[in-house]
Amino acid sequence: MRDYPHLFSPKKIKNITFRNRIFASPTSLVWPDYYTGMPDESTVFYYEDKARGGAASVTLSETAVNRYDSSRRPNDDILVPDFERAIFPTSGWLKVTDAIKRHGAVPSIQIFHGGDTSEPIFTRGHQPIGPNGFTKENGTVVRQMNEEDMRRVANEFAETAWYAKYSGFQKVMIHGAHGWLLAQFLSPATNHRTDEYGGSLENRARFPLMVVDAIRERVGEDFLLEYRISGKEYLEGGLEIDEAVEFAKMLDGKIDLLHVSAGSYYATKQYTFPSVYLPHGCNLPLAEAMKNGGVKTPIVTVGAHYNPIEMEKIIAEGKADFIAIGRAIVADPQLPNKLFAGKPLDVTPCLRCTNCLGGKYDGHNECDVNPLAGNELYTLRTPNVIDHKRVLVIGGGPGGMKAAITAAQRGHTVTLVEKEATLGGNLKFTDIDAHKDDLRRFKDYLIYQLEKSAVDIQLNTVADINLVQKINPQSIIVASGANPLELKLKGSDKHPMIHATEVYTTPEKVGKKAVMIGGGLMGCEVALHLAEAGVDVTILELQEGLAVDSNRIHQAALFEMMEKMRDLVHTKTLVKVTEATEGGVRYLDSNGAEHMIEADTVIYAVGMKPNEDIVEEVRKWDGWETFMPIGDCTGASVVRKAVHTGYHAAMDII
């Protein structure tokens, strides 16, 4: 608090006192019980950790206002109870609100209607509704809402808010952003009505204001309402900040907090969840515009905030009244407490990889750097350490460092050996790539945590049987990583090619015109890195899609950046490279026709090969009690696999 007096000052709104200015914003991780639709224990533990971590307010994410045309996903996390299934209709929600309150935070819940983004498969076969009637590309027919629909939906918002109050929530966030129903009415890009609910801003605002008024009438003046808006949608013809400010003035006196976000579900989700290609605090100018434009409602700014010095300045200078943090509190729920204690270097950095949010599309609602996020319930069964062991960790990449740190925290005597002169493994390239600053901070965080621990770190040390016998560990964790898979082509022995990682380690090998063989995430990101350095790059990909190994939110951000660099980044898919020549490469297109691309540098990114030799060599030693290979040496993957397997391998040493 001495370092950040404004950030950690309390603020009272009506009858609620927020203990500081940091809100834990909604992050799309809610798990309903399959029998009642109420949140299960995983939800309770997940949000309780955020409250325990020191946030002033903790908001549960998107909760639909009905079961038949509101949802946009198969989850059934709905406040208004299904009395046919739930005997005690609010008991599940009370467990969540009690868990948040007992740690001093204000429980809040985001309520929304998906509007035309919904699908019958999510709503028990019901037709989606929206401001306009139209047929989607997938054939789903959206029905245009009439006034009866509007009154019904407004009442459903109001009823949902009342149940929130009844269930122990002290605040609701009305979701009027990101392209959901209220935003669909407000945005000129998505509202094409010609009646009194379309056209002018006053008309487009009519239905959202109807919803707010209905909620206020139902819950009373003592209950806090927070309205979330996209200050800028980044859509062609979409909502811009000038109209957003004017709408916010219409909300003055009706709501208690205005939460200023950005982006839209339709095409600009990379602004809703700011990517690594956007600056931290990227939405702050939108919040400032609200203040400068005369909006009287207290302002919440959200958008990849992490630096406590900058957050302190925001509050001190009156640019916003609260700062909402989403993914960074998923990465480290203790973020507020660590800042309060003056330990910013101990905060686990968020990678802004968006795997926690983008991962929900493929069922992986997890955080790359926090193995406990969403898994709190299951890790409760981890036994306490019975006998402290001598532990050897082989490899100083992210997985090895996480394993060594965790084992040391559990009281084991840990030795980590790394064959290179520095720690970091395959993350060392982040010192060079301008868009990997968040990943670099995580690498540096792991090194800092390792160096201040009791781990015996031995650099420039190659692990072999002789070393293992000398150390005589009881438990061995092998994190030997992976090396680039070499690509052999006709002519490559005469005209050498370089791997994508060499772009960082030996940039002098790269000329002015390059070919990148392989259009996965690595190939695309390295190509972008080169283009920003002035290199003309053509990506050649065997498959139909590019960066298919990335989540769709990061993918959208990456593609947008590649489009901005389209003069230097060119792509060709469904092609097979057949030969490296002195002047470039030859390839076959999808029709089998041969082509030639001129280039002075041929680069490839076609996967990684696990370093398995040391795994099998050490496994043969008969002195260990527990043995666990982790991370890339078990099959090349991503940071999440290294960190998670490293953590759990260490936790299993009991």
Phi, psi and omega per residue, in radians:
M1 nan -0.571 3.115
R2 -1.084 -0.610 -3.121
D3 -1.381 -0.535 -3.047
Y4 -2.331 1.172 -3.023
P5 -1.117 -0.590 -3.139
H6 -1.349 -0.702 -3.141
L7 -1.088 -0.560 -3.096
F8 -1.882 0.398 3.030
S9 -1.522 2.498 3.111
P10 -1.312 2.777 3.052
K11 -2.521 2.273 -3.112
K12 -1.801 2.287 3.035
I13 -2.194 2.056 -3.029
K14 0.972 -2.111 -3.095
N15 -1.754 0.207 -3.094
I16 -1.986 2.245 3.065
T17 -1.857 2.105 3.049
F18 -1.544 2.232 -2.973
R19 -1.249 -0.361 3.065
N20 -2.727 -2.947 -3.041
R21 -1.855 0.266 3.135
I22 -1.830 2.099 3.053
F23 -1.798 2.486 2.971
A24 -1.579 1.853 -3.048
S25 -1.346 2.835 -3.111
P26 -1.116 2.478 -3.065
T27 -2.361 0.492 2.947
S28 1.034 0.488 3.072
L29 -2.100 1.605 3.060
V30 -2.365 2.310 -3.105
W31 -2.057 1.930 3.133
P32 -1.413 2.543 3.010
D33 -1.186 2.384 -3.018
Y34 -1.216 -0.338 -3.074
Y35 -1.654 -0.614 -3.052
T36 -1.949 -0.312 -3.042
G37 1.418 -0.082 3.122
M38 -1.399 2.762 3.116
P39 -1.113 2.443 -3.139
D40 -1.567 -3.057 -3.060
E41 -1.115 -0.534 3.102
S42 -1.047 -0.699 3.108
T43 -1.136 -0.766 -3.141
V44 -1.010 -0.885 -3.084
F45 -1.150 -0.675 -3.115
Y46 -1.073 -0.832 -3.115
Y47 -1.371 -0.493 3.067
E48 -1.107 -0.679 3.114
D49 -1.064 -0.644 3.104
K50 -1.139 -0.711 3.127
A51 -1.191 -0.756 3.113
R52 -1.055 -0.505 -3.103
G53 -1.320 -0.136 3.018
G54 1.928 -0.029 3.118
A55 -1.091 2.551 -3.117
A56 -1.326 -0.587 3.121
S57 -2.424 2.461 3.131
V58 -2.168 2.097 -3.058
T59 -1.923 2.198 3.002
L60 -1.297 2.635 -2.996
S61 -1.501 -3.123 -3.017
E62 -0.510 1.951 3.103
T63 -2.097 2.062 -3.021
A64 -1.192 2.626 -3.083
V65 -1.595 -0.116 3.024
N66 -2.742 3.082 -3.065
R67 -1.820 0.061 -2.987
Y68 -2.169 -0.328 3.029
D69 -2.605 0.312 -3.050
S70 -1.827 -0.638 -2.978
S71 -1.225 2.661 3.052
R72 -2.144 0.151 3.078
R73 -2.637 2.924 -3.023
P74 -1.292 -0.168 3.130
N75 -1.038 2.620 -3.119
D76 -2.077 0.626 -3.117
D77 -1.418 1.587 -3.015
I78 -2.251 2.339 -3.076
L79 -1.227 -0.800 -3.121
V80 -1.171 2.087 -2.962
P81 -1.228 2.642 2.966
D82 -1.627 1.743 -2.988
F83 -1.172 -0.272 3.086
E84 -1.294 -0.379 -3.047
R85 -1.988 -0.480 -3.001
A86 -1.923 1.951 -3.141
I87 -1.258 -0.755 3.085
F88 -1.942 1.577 -2.875
P89 -1.090 -0.362 -3.111
T90 -2.020 0.041 -3.021
S91 -1.065 -0.693 -3.135
G92 -1.136 -0.684 3.132
W93 -1.248 -0.620 3.112
L94 -1.092 -0.578 3.094
K95 -1.109 -0.656 3.128
V96 -1.226 -0.862 -3.084
T97 -1.153 -0.663 3.081
D98 -1.101 -0.707 -3.131
A99 -1.111 -0.622 3.125
I100 -1.308 -0.767 -3.084
K101 -1.139 -0.638 -3.038
R102 -1.205 -0.162 3.061
H103 -1.863 0.186 3.004
G104 1.573 0.136 -3.129
A105 -1.746 2.793 3.109
V106 -1.617 2.065 3.126
P107 -1.341 2.365 -3.122
S108 -2.427 2.784 3.117
I109 -2.498 2.432 -3.136
Q110 -1.599 2.170 -3.122
I111 -1.984 2.442 -3.030
F112 -2.653 2.905 2.972
H113 -2.287 2.241 -3.062
G114 -1.303 -0.267 3.133
G115 1.004 -2.321 -3.041
D116 -1.320 -0.052 3.075
T117 -1.427 -0.175 -3.132
S118 -1.277 2.895 3.112
E119 -2.399 2.560 -3.139
P120 -0.955 -0.532 -3.121
I121 -1.121 -0.413 -3.133
F122 -1.647 -0.208 -2.970
T123 -2.205 0.597 3.078
R124 0.998 0.619 3.052
G125 1.548 -0.025 -3.102
H126 -1.346 2.614 -3.110
Q127 -1.325 2.379 3.072
P128 -1.236 2.702 3.137
I129 -2.191 2.849 3.124
G130 -2.977 -3.095 3.132
P131 -1.134 -0.464 -3.119
N132 -2.200 2.658 2.986
G133 -1.634 2.292 3.115
F134 -2.888 2.991 3.101
T135 -1.925 2.193 3.140
K136 -1.267 2.927 3.126
E137 -1.063 -0.513 -3.134
N138 -1.477 0.048 3.099
G139 1.679 -0.153 3.112
T140 -1.175 2.291 -3.132
V141 -1.683 2.165 3.092
V142 -1.696 2.310 3.136
R143 -1.658 2.354 3.099
Q144 -1.234 2.318 -3.123
M145 -1.263 2.434 2.976
N146 -1.797 -3.126 -3.068
E147 -1.141 -0.567 3.083
E148 -1.111 -0.724 3.064
D149 -1.045 -0.767 -3.091
M150 -1.104 -0.780 3.124
R151 -1.119 -0.685 3.115
R152 -1.112 -0.825 -3.129
V153 -1.162 -0.686 3.099
A154 -1.054 -0.726 3.099
N155 -1.158 -0.598 3.097
E156 -1.185 -0.698 3.020
F157 -1.035 -0.787 -3.107
A158 -1.123 -0.760 3.131
E159 -1.128 -0.698 3.110
T160 -1.100 -0.749 3.114
A161 -1.112 -0.659 3.122
W162 -1.135 -0.722 3.094
Y163 -1.152 -0.559 3.054
A164 -1.084 -0.804 3.110
K165 -1.090 -0.768 -3.140
Y166 -1.127 -0.491 -3.100
S167 -1.568 0.091 3.056
G168 1.760 -0.032 3.043
F169 -1.229 2.514 3.141
Q170 -1.848 0.009 -3.115
K171 -2.817 2.544 2.946
V172 -2.105 2.562 3.005
M173 -1.819 2.020 3.099
I174 -1.440 2.051 -3.048
H175 -1.436 1.732 3.109
G176 -1.969 0.371 -3.064
A177 -2.094 -3.095 2.872
H178 1.078 0.336 3.045
G179 1.498 0.186 3.044
W180 -1.398 -3.059 -2.875
L181 -0.939 -0.858 -3.097
L182 -1.106 -0.677 3.093
A183 -1.207 -0.563 3.109
Q184 -1.087 -0.639 3.091
F185 -1.280 -0.693 -3.044
L186 -1.296 -0.544 -3.014
S187 -1.426 2.277 3.064
P188 -1.197 -0.272 3.110
A189 -1.338 -0.396 -3.038
T190 -2.145 -0.101 3.106
N191 -1.932 1.896 -3.108
H192 -2.004 0.382 -3.118
R193 -1.202 2.691 3.110
T194 -2.016 0.088 3.105
D195 -1.636 -2.799 -3.079
E196 -1.285 -0.007 3.085
Y197 -1.876 0.207 3.112
G198 -2.479 2.944 3.120
G199 1.699 -1.799 -3.100
S200 -1.224 2.826 3.083
L201 -1.039 -0.714 3.133
E202 -1.014 -0.723 3.131
N203 -1.240 -0.781 -3.120
R204 -1.132 -0.458 3.141
A205 -1.446 -0.193 -2.993
R206 -1.038 -0.829 -3.117
F207 -1.232 -0.823 3.064
P208 -0.952 -0.680 3.117
L209 -1.212 -0.595 3.066
M210 -1.049 -0.726 3.138
V211 -1.133 -0.817 -3.135
V212 -1.065 -0.780 -3.134
D213 -1.097 -0.700 3.140
A214 -1.134 -0.696 3.122
I215 -1.134 -0.820 -3.113
R216 -1.062 -0.732 3.130
E217 -1.090 -0.624 -3.085
R218 -1.351 -0.696 -3.013
V219 -1.660 -0.276 -3.136
G220 1.544 3.010 -3.056
E221 -1.375 -0.306 -3.045
D222 -1.469 -0.106 -3.075
F223 -1.761 2.362 -3.040
L224 -1.426 2.348 3.063
L225 -2.037 2.231 3.082
E226 -2.045 2.231 -3.112
Y227 -1.898 2.212 3.121
R228 -1.731 2.256 -3.116
I229 -2.315 2.582 2.949
S230 -1.512 1.909 3.139
G231 -1.125 -0.411 3.056
K232 -2.659 2.276 -3.077
E233 -1.570 -0.299 -3.085
Y234 1.026 0.512 3.049
L235 -1.887 2.581 3.037
E236 -1.107 2.088 -3.097
G237 1.345 0.190 -3.083
G238 -1.459 -3.076 -3.119
L239 -1.154 2.303 3.085
E240 -1.957 2.922 -2.989
I241 -1.118 -0.552 -3.108
D242 -1.110 -0.786 3.098
E243 -1.251 -0.579 3.097
A244 -1.079 -0.686 3.101
V245 -1.116 -0.779 -3.129
E246 -1.115 -0.684 3.082
F247 -1.138 -0.703 3.132
A248 -1.057 -0.619 3.091
K249 -1.141 -0.582 3.068
M250 -1.135 -0.487 -3.135
L251 -1.432 -0.331 3.137
D252 -0.915 2.276 -3.132
G253 1.547 -0.276 3.126
K254 -1.737 -0.500 -3.100
I255 -2.152 2.991 -3.081
D256 -1.951 -0.380 3.127
L257 -2.537 2.445 3.055
L258 -2.002 2.067 -3.038
H259 -1.786 1.934 -2.969
V260 -1.746 1.898 3.112
S261 -1.988 -2.725 -3.122
A262 -2.782 2.944 3.018
G263 1.494 3.076 -3.103
S264 -2.577 2.581 3.092
Y265 -0.998 -0.578 -2.954
Y266 -1.076 -0.885 -3.034
A267 -2.609 -0.024 -3.000
T268 -2.306 0.705 -3.135
K269 -1.137 -0.341 3.114
Q270 -1.196 -0.236 3.032
Y271 -1.636 -0.470 3.053
T272 -1.171 -0.717 3.084
F273 -2.037 1.493 -2.953
P274 -0.878 2.217 -3.067
S275 -1.462 3.098 3.109
V276 -1.159 -0.208 -3.135
Y277 -1.571 -0.022 3.086
L278 -1.939 2.636 3.118
P279 -1.234 2.685 3.015
H280 -1.082 2.493 -3.131
G281 1.203 0.517 -3.002
C282 -1.121 -0.394 -3.118
N283 -1.607 -0.009 -3.102
L284 -0.990 -0.722 3.112
P285 -1.001 -0.514 3.104
L286 -1.220 -0.720 3.091
A287 -1.138 -0.738 3.109
E288 -1.057 -0.690 -3.139
A289 -1.094 -0.624 3.078
M290 -1.100 -0.798 3.118
K291 -1.088 -0.864 -3.082
N292 -1.203 -0.417 -3.125
G293 -1.462 -0.006 3.063
G294 1.677 0.207 3.078
V295 -1.200 2.235 -3.068
K296 -1.577 -0.380 -3.109
T297 -1.187 2.398 3.054
P298 -0.944 2.431 -2.996
I299 -1.859 2.364 2.997
V300 -1.909 2.218 3.072
T301 -1.854 2.432 3.133
V302 -2.352 2.630 3.103
G303 2.481 1.212 3.023
A304 1.058 0.730 3.012
H305 -1.345 2.449 3.078
Y306 -2.641 -0.507 -3.035
N307 -1.415 2.005 -3.077
P308 -1.112 -0.532 3.114
I309 -1.138 -0.767 3.116
E310 -1.187 -0.691 3.127
M311 -1.125 -0.682 3.089
E312 -1.059 -0.747 3.132
K313 -1.118 -0.669 -3.134
I314 -1.036 -0.818 -3.129
I315 -1.249 -0.787 -3.099
A316 -1.064 -0.659 -3.095
E317 -1.556 0.031 3.070
G318 1.249 0.399 3.121
K319 -1.296 -0.426 3.054
A320 -2.758 2.859 -3.139
D321 -1.729 -0.472 3.119
F322 -2.461 2.720 3.079
I323 -2.119 2.107 3.117
A324 -1.674 2.336 -3.122
I325 -2.196 2.212 -3.117
G326 -1.791 -1.453 -3.021
R327 -1.099 -0.594 -3.106
A328 -1.154 -0.489 3.079
I329 -1.462 -0.372 2.949
V330 -1.187 -0.770 3.135
A331 -1.106 -0.647 3.110
D332 -2.609 1.672 3.134
P333 -1.037 -0.393 -3.137
Q334 -1.481 0.178 -3.099
L335 -0.889 -0.920 -3.136
P336 -1.042 -0.778 -3.123
N337 -1.095 -0.693 -3.139
K338 -1.165 -0.676 3.079
L339 -1.157 -0.741 3.128
F340 -1.034 -0.637 -3.117
A341 -1.461 0.033 3.140
G342 1.309 0.556 -3.103
K343 -2.168 1.013 -3.102
P344 -1.108 -0.479 3.139
L345 -1.264 -0.224 3.111
D346 -1.610 -0.025 3.091
V347 -1.354 2.178 3.086
T348 -1.175 2.070 -3.076
P349 -1.229 2.466 2.996
C350 -1.380 2.405 -3.126
L351 -1.454 -0.208 -2.999
R352 0.940 0.537 3.084
C353 -1.322 -0.360 3.137
T354 1.148 0.337 3.083
N355 -1.197 -0.443 3.106
C356 -1.164 -0.608 -3.121
L357 -1.710 -0.867 3.110
G358 -1.127 -0.473 -3.138
G359 -1.169 -0.319 -3.112
K360 -1.157 -0.366 3.140
Y361 -1.261 -0.386 3.095
D362 -2.068 0.275 3.011
G363 1.535 0.106 -3.123
H364 -1.861 1.316 3.099
N365 -1.422 1.248 -3.099
E366 -2.383 2.820 3.100
C367 -1.761 2.377 -3.121
D368 -1.082 -0.643 -2.994
V369 -1.822 -0.166 3.128
N370 -2.127 1.674 -3.096
P371 -1.089 -0.321 -3.080
L372 -1.475 -0.377 -3.044
A373 -1.051 2.061 -3.101
G374 1.430 -0.166 -3.115
N375 -2.038 0.252 -3.066
E376 -0.982 -0.701 -3.102
L377 -1.080 -0.760 -3.020
Y378 -1.303 -0.567 -3.100
T379 -1.344 -0.128 3.068
L380 -1.108 -0.390 -3.088
R381 -1.491 0.019 3.113
T382 -1.171 2.131 -3.107
P383 -1.194 2.694 2.989
N384 -1.201 2.749 3.113
V385 -1.202 2.255 3.110
I386 -1.621 -0.898 3.123
D387 -2.172 2.138 3.081
H388 -1.237 2.352 -2.978
K389 -1.998 2.854 2.918
R390 -1.523 2.093 -3.027
V391 -2.060 2.315 3.036
L392 -1.955 2.187 3.052
V393 -1.958 2.185 -3.121
I394 -1.836 1.923 3.121
G395 2.055 2.273 -3.093
G396 -1.909 0.532 3.010
G397 -1.442 -2.976 -3.088
P398 -1.056 -0.692 -3.141
G399 -1.176 -0.797 3.118
G400 -1.106 -0.744 3.134
M401 -1.134 -0.745 3.121
K402 -1.093 -0.713 3.129
A403 -1.115 -0.793 -3.111
A404 -1.136 -0.768 3.125
I405 -1.058 -0.821 -3.099
T406 -1.133 -0.763 3.131
A407 -1.094 -0.699 3.120
A408 -1.152 -0.697 3.099
Q409 -1.098 -0.478 3.123
R410 -1.451 -0.023 3.056
G411 1.695 0.068 3.134
H412 -1.362 2.785 3.034
T413 -1.609 1.995 -2.913
V414 -2.058 2.349 2.973
T415 -2.077 2.265 3.062
L416 -2.018 2.231 3.106
V417 -2.012 2.414 -3.134
E418 -2.367 2.254 -3.060
K419 -1.249 -0.439 3.137
E420 -1.505 3.041 -3.115
A421 -1.464 -0.206 -3.126
T422 -2.362 2.768 3.090
L423 -1.509 2.850 3.052
G424 2.212 -0.409 3.107
G425 0.986 -2.365 -3.100
N426 -1.292 0.018 3.097
L427 -1.594 -0.003 -3.100
K428 -1.156 -0.374 3.103
F429 -1.125 -0.334 -3.102
T430 -1.150 -0.290 3.074
D431 -1.205 -0.235 -3.028
I432 -1.968 -0.737 -3.063
D433 -1.281 2.111 -3.053
A434 -1.115 -0.428 -3.092
H435 -1.623 0.087 -3.100
K436 -1.949 0.505 -3.103
D437 -1.100 -0.669 3.133
D438 -1.149 -0.730 3.109
L439 -1.174 -0.629 3.071
R440 -1.103 -0.742 3.122
R441 -1.070 -0.653 3.110
F442 -1.159 -0.753 3.070
K443 -0.996 -0.832 -3.125
D444 -1.156 -0.586 3.081
Y445 -1.098 -0.793 3.130
L446 -1.093 -0.733 3.121
I447 -1.096 -0.738 3.137
Y448 -1.115 -0.796 3.139
Q449 -1.125 -0.648 3.141
L450 -1.191 -0.777 -3.075
E451 -1.214 -0.448 3.126
K452 -1.618 -0.006 3.083
S453 -1.534 -3.100 -3.133
A454 -1.583 0.237 -3.105
V455 -1.240 2.365 3.023
D456 -1.462 1.889 -3.075
I457 -1.709 2.144 3.141
Q458 -2.086 1.796 3.117
L459 -1.523 2.935 -3.119
N460 0.912 0.648 -3.060
T461 -2.209 2.041 3.126
V462 -1.534 2.227 3.122
A463 -1.396 2.282 3.021
D464 -2.636 -3.126 -3.093
I465 -1.046 -0.699 -3.135
N466 -1.057 -0.754 3.119
L467 -1.143 -0.742 -3.134
V468 -1.071 -0.766 3.125
Q469 -1.104 -0.634 3.130
K470 -1.156 -0.780 -3.133
I471 -1.303 -0.575 3.093
N472 0.963 0.989 -3.117
P473 -1.343 2.716 3.006
Q474 -1.558 -0.497 3.127
S475 -2.261 2.412 -3.122
I476 -2.207 2.278 3.023
I477 -2.086 2.123 -3.106
V478 -1.840 2.053 3.123
A479 -2.169 1.028 -3.015
S480 -1.415 -0.055 3.003
G481 1.256 -2.704 -3.102
A482 -2.556 2.713 3.082
N483 -2.034 2.779 -3.125
P484 -1.012 2.401 3.027
L485 -1.311 2.156 -3.061
E486 -1.356 2.408 3.119
L487 -1.799 2.141 3.105
K488 -1.868 2.162 3.091
L489 -2.221 2.813 2.976
K490 -1.002 2.195 3.120
G491 1.588 -0.180 -3.080
S492 -1.233 -0.308 3.081
D493 -1.312 -0.425 3.133
K494 -1.672 -0.502 -3.110
H495 -2.200 1.465 -2.987
P496 -0.963 2.492 3.067
M497 -1.892 2.774 3.115
I498 -2.086 2.622 3.088
H499 -1.397 2.721 -3.089
A500 -0.985 -0.583 -3.132
T501 -1.170 -0.451 3.139
E502 -1.220 -0.294 3.057
V503 -1.019 -0.597 -3.135
Y504 -1.503 -0.718 -3.043
T505 -1.411 -0.563 3.141
T506 -2.355 1.194 -3.075
P507 -1.073 -0.364 3.141
E508 -1.148 -0.270 3.119
K509 -1.330 -0.237 -3.046
V510 -1.667 2.242 3.116
G511 -1.573 -2.594 -3.073
K512 -1.699 -0.276 -3.130
K513 -2.402 2.096 -3.005
A514 -2.234 2.719 2.964
V515 -2.009 2.303 3.068
M516 -1.884 1.947 3.096
I517 -1.552 1.942 -3.096
G518 2.044 1.990 -3.096
G519 -1.925 0.577 2.997
G520 -1.314 -2.969 -3.101
L521 -1.030 -0.793 -3.131
M522 -1.081 -0.825 -3.118
G523 -1.043 -0.743 -3.129
C524 -1.188 -0.755 -3.107
E525 -1.193 -0.689 3.101
V526 -1.184 -0.664 3.088
A527 -1.070 -0.732 3.094
L528 -1.102 -0.752 3.102
H529 -1.004 -0.759 3.140
L530 -1.188 -0.737 -3.129
A531 -1.062 -0.688 3.134
E532 -1.198 -0.283 3.041
A533 -1.641 0.086 3.074
G534 1.676 0.121 -3.126
V535 -1.537 2.356 3.044
D536 -1.457 2.108 -3.021
V537 -2.199 2.340 2.989
T538 -2.007 2.151 3.120
I539 -1.601 2.236 3.090
L540 -1.985 2.069 -3.058
E541 -2.176 2.336 -3.119
L542 -1.207 -0.655 -3.077
Q543 -1.493 3.115 -3.093
E544 -1.372 -0.584 -3.054
G545 -1.862 2.837 3.081
L546 -1.888 2.569 3.080
A547 0.856 0.714 -3.116
V548 -1.210 -0.232 3.126
D549 -1.572 0.227 3.070
S550 -1.960 2.745 3.092
N551 -1.260 2.763 -2.951
R552 -1.189 -0.419 3.116
I553 -1.292 -0.832 3.094
H554 -1.140 -0.639 3.129
Q555 -1.045 -0.746 3.128
A556 -1.087 -0.715 3.121
A557 -1.158 -0.737 3.130
L558 -1.094 -0.793 -3.128
F559 -1.113 -0.634 3.100
E560 -1.103 -0.727 3.120
M561 -1.159 -0.711 3.112
M562 -1.121 -0.630 3.103
E563 -1.152 -0.671 3.101
K564 -1.110 -0.497 -3.131
M565 -1.790 0.457 -3.014
R566 -1.081 -0.380 3.091
D567 -1.193 -0.384 -3.111
L568 -2.056 -0.312 3.118
V569 -1.931 2.063 -3.140
H570 -2.120 2.561 -3.079
T571 -2.278 2.500 3.034
K572 -2.418 2.144 -3.134
T573 -1.918 2.953 -3.116
L574 0.982 0.734 3.111
V575 -2.179 2.668 3.117
K576 -2.137 2.056 3.122
V577 -1.358 2.286 -3.037
T578 -1.985 -0.420 -3.010
E579 -2.738 2.438 2.972
A580 -1.702 2.267 -3.133
T581 -2.090 2.982 3.137
E582 -1.077 -0.470 -3.095
G583 -1.875 0.094 3.135
G584 2.668 -2.326 3.129
V585 -2.461 2.736 2.985
R586 -1.888 2.543 3.112
Y587 -2.574 2.805 3.075
L588 -1.863 2.339 3.084
D589 -1.455 -3.068 -3.043
S590 -1.160 -0.293 3.100
N591 -1.680 0.030 3.121
G592 1.529 0.042 3.133
A593 -1.364 2.470 -3.098
E594 -1.590 2.475 3.112
H595 -2.362 2.839 3.105
M596 -2.219 2.330 3.026
I597 -2.054 2.229 3.106
E598 -1.421 2.408 3.110
A599 -2.829 2.569 3.060
D600 -1.644 -0.138 3.121
T601 -2.431 2.240 3.078
V602 -1.945 2.109 -3.086
I603 -2.063 2.600 3.103
Y604 -2.377 2.617 3.075
A605 -2.557 1.499 -3.035
V606 -2.095 0.475 3.074
G607 2.000 3.046 -3.121
M608 -2.171 2.632 3.136
K609 -1.918 2.138 -3.127
P610 -1.029 2.451 3.039
N611 -1.457 1.491 -3.013
E612 -1.618 -0.309 -3.033
D613 -1.037 -0.813 -3.116
I614 -1.181 -0.538 3.097
V615 -1.041 -0.877 -3.086
E616 -1.245 -0.582 3.123
E617 -1.123 -0.804 -3.093
V618 -1.293 -0.602 -3.138
R619 -1.009 -0.541 -3.094
K620 -1.252 -0.337 3.105
W621 -1.152 2.317 -2.994
D622 -1.671 0.290 -3.091
G623 -1.683 -0.152 -3.058
W624 -1.491 2.667 3.037
E625 -1.680 -0.696 3.062
T626 -2.307 2.498 -3.087
F627 -2.446 2.256 -3.100
M628 -2.537 1.950 2.951
P629 -1.377 2.470 -3.081
I630 -2.368 2.898 2.997
G631 1.154 -2.523 -2.995
D632 -1.159 -0.394 -3.132
C633 -1.243 -0.172 3.061
T634 -1.743 0.098 -3.080
G635 2.360 2.006 -3.039
A636 -0.942 2.403 -3.071
S637 -2.667 -2.363 -3.037
V638 -2.173 3.070 -3.115
V639 -0.997 -0.701 -3.100
R640 -0.976 -0.783 -3.121
K641 -1.090 -0.773 -3.128
A642 -1.072 -0.844 -3.085
V643 -1.174 -0.800 -3.094
H644 -1.161 -0.811 -3.123
T645 -1.185 -0.590 3.076
G646 -1.119 -0.762 3.126
Y647 -1.090 -0.878 -3.054
H648 -1.236 -0.559 3.069
A649 -1.088 -0.718 3.117
A650 -1.199 -0.675 -3.139
M651 -1.180 -0.409 -3.122
D652 -1.435 -0.069 3.081
I653 -1.502 1.800 -3.043
I654 -2.162 nan nan
